[in-house]
């Protein structure tokens, strides 16, 4: 996979892209991460990339020319049709399902905004996706693109080492992840559930599934509305409700 990030602040990415899982993914050849300062593509003699909005209003808007030219330059050497993703608080909420979808692409381009917003022609005629981290506004799209890059890259084959490392993640299976424990068995009187040390894999899987159901029911019941529950699952949830 290749990921290009168009930003006015490429220096913000050096620590994130050169550490932990993202660095390992690059070292293994699973992904190429690249930042592009779209100010370099401005045709303005002062290298301006923004201007006042027609009709008046507060703030400045990013002009279309530098961003269109930067995207076209990045796409020149691309063998695939890239997904061009606008970081935007008005966009589709970013989810684990969207991360899994994007992890199957060969080339992603993130466009990080700043100032008051974008010229609407960027949104209408250039991008393929608009994504948002949540119902709040950041100073720019840089932090959002870092989060999305991390969520996507960790799903690439062999990046985490074991496929199961992300298959049981919260949201991947539609439920929140079950509790996990490590040594010691007894820490300050707080003990590991005996079933996890029983060696009975069937019972362990049953316990984990019930715990996932409980966590989802108690913390994010909205997720259950979109999750296909078996008859056994429904009985388990009825038990939770009765105990409550």
N, C-alpha and C positions, 0 to 999 in steps of 0.2 A: 504494500500500500504506500501511496505517496500522499502527504498532507501538506498543503501550502496555507499559510496564514497571512492574510493581508492586514497590515497594521501600521499605525504611525509610531508605535513604540516597540520595535522588535527586541530591544534590550530586556523587556519584561519577561521574555520567554526563556532566557538562557538557563536560569536555575531549574525551572520545571522540566524543560526538554532534555536537560543533561544530568538528570538524576533518577534514581529508583527504576521503576518498571519501564518508563519511556526511554531511558538510556539503554537498558537491557534489550528492549525491542529493536532499537536502532543497531546495536552491536550485533544482534542476531540476523540482521537483514530483513526483519519482518516489516519495517516501516522506514520511510524517509521523511523527516520533519524539516520544514523549511519556512522561514519567515521572509516576507517581502514588504518593504516599506513603500507604500503606494505614493508617498510624497515624491519619490524619485521619478514618477511618471507624470508629474504635473507639467503642463506646458506654460504655466504662468511664470513670468520671469522672477517672481519672488517665491516660487515653489508653494504657492497657496493651494490648498485642497478644499477650501470651504468658501461659502459666500452667503449673503443675506437672502432670506426667503422672499419670493415674490408674494405680494399681498401683505407684507409686514409680519411682525411677530418677533418673539424673543429668540435669541440665540442664532447660531449659524448652521447651515446645512452642508454636508459633504457633497461636493460637486460630482457629476457623473464621469467626466473625462478621465481623471486619474485612475479611478477604480475600474472603469471599462478597459482602459489600456493595460492596466496591471494584470487583470484577469486574462485578457487576450495574450499577453506575453507569457504568462504561466502555462496557458493551454497549448502554446505552439509545440512544445516537446512532449505533449501527453498522448499516449497511445489509446487512452480511454476517454469516454465522455464523462468529465468530472461532475460530481455533485457540488454545486456552488451554494454555500450556506451563509445566509445573512444572520448575524447575531442581532436579535431584535426583541424587545420586551413584548411586542405585539405578536410574536411568532408562536408556532406550535410548541407546547411544553415538551422539553427534552425528557425522555423516559428511557428505561432500560431496553424496552422494545425498539425504540428508535436507535439506540446505540448498537444493538444487534443487527438491525437493518443496515446501518451505515458501515459496520465492520466488514460487510461483504463487498463493498465498493473497492475499486482499484485506486481512485484518485478523489480526494476531497479538497475543496478550497473554502476556507473560512474567511469571511469579510468582517473585520472588527470596526465598528463605528465609533465615533466620538462626537462631541458637540451636541447639537440639538437633534440631529437625525440625518437621514439620507434624502437626496433627491429621489422622488418617487420613481423615476425611470430606471434606477438601479434595481428597485424592488420588482418592477413590472417586466423588465426586458432582459435582465441579466441573471438573477438568482434562480435556483431550482427549489430551494428550501428556505424557510425562515424559522429559526429556533430560538426558544427562550428558556432560561434556567428556572424562571418562576415569575410570580406576579410582583416584581419589584424592578427598579431601574438602577443599573450600574453606571459608573462614569464612562465606561467604554466596554467594548465587546471582548477585550483581551482575556479577562478572568474567565468569562463564560466559555470561550474557545479552548482554554487550557483544561477546564473541567471536562468538556465534551471529548477532547482529544484523549485524555486519560481513560475515560469510560469506554471509548471505542477501541483504543489500541490494546487494552488488556484482554479483549475478546479475540484477538488474532491468534491463529494456531501457534502453539508452542511458546507464546509469550509468558504465560504463567507457569509453564512446565507441565501441569496436569489439567486436562479438560474439566475435571470435576471441580477445580479451583473456582471456576465462575459459574458452573451449572447450578450450584445450590445457592448462589447469591440471592439476597433479597430482591424480589421483583422478577428475577429470571424465570421462575416457575409460577409466577402469579401470586406467591405467598411470601411473607417475610421469613428470613432465615431462622432456623432453630438455634437454641443456645448451644455453645460449645465450651469445653473445659480441657485443661491440661494439668500436668503435675504441679503440686502434690495433690493427693486425694483429699487430704484434710488440711485446709489452710485457715488457721485461727478459728477452728470450729465450723467452718463452712465447707461442706463436703460435696463431692461429685455424686450425681445420681447413680445409684448402684447398677441400673440397667446398662450404663455405658461401659461398665467393667465386666459385664456378664459374659461377653464373648458370643452372645446370641444375636447374630446380625439381623435376623428377622425382627426380633423384639426391639433392637436398637433403631431400625428403620421405622418401625411403628411409632416408637416414642418420639423420634425426630419429626415425623409427619404431624403427629398430634400437637407437638410444641409449635410447629410452624402455623398450624391452624389457630392455636390459641393466641399466639402473638399477633397474627393478622386480625383476628376477631377483636382483640382487646385494644390494639393500637391503630389499625388501619382497616376498620370494617368496610370502608368504601371499596377496597380491593376485592372483597368477596362477591360483590355484585357482578363482577366481570370474570370470576373464576368458576370453572365448571366443577361443581361439588358432586361427589358420589353420594350414594345413599348413606354409606358409612360415615362420610364426612359430615353430612347433615345431622346425623345422630350425635356425633361428637360435639358439634356446635350447640345442639339442643341441651346437651349435658352442661356445657359451659354456662349457658343462659339460665338453666335451672339452679346451678350452684351459685350464680351471682345473686 
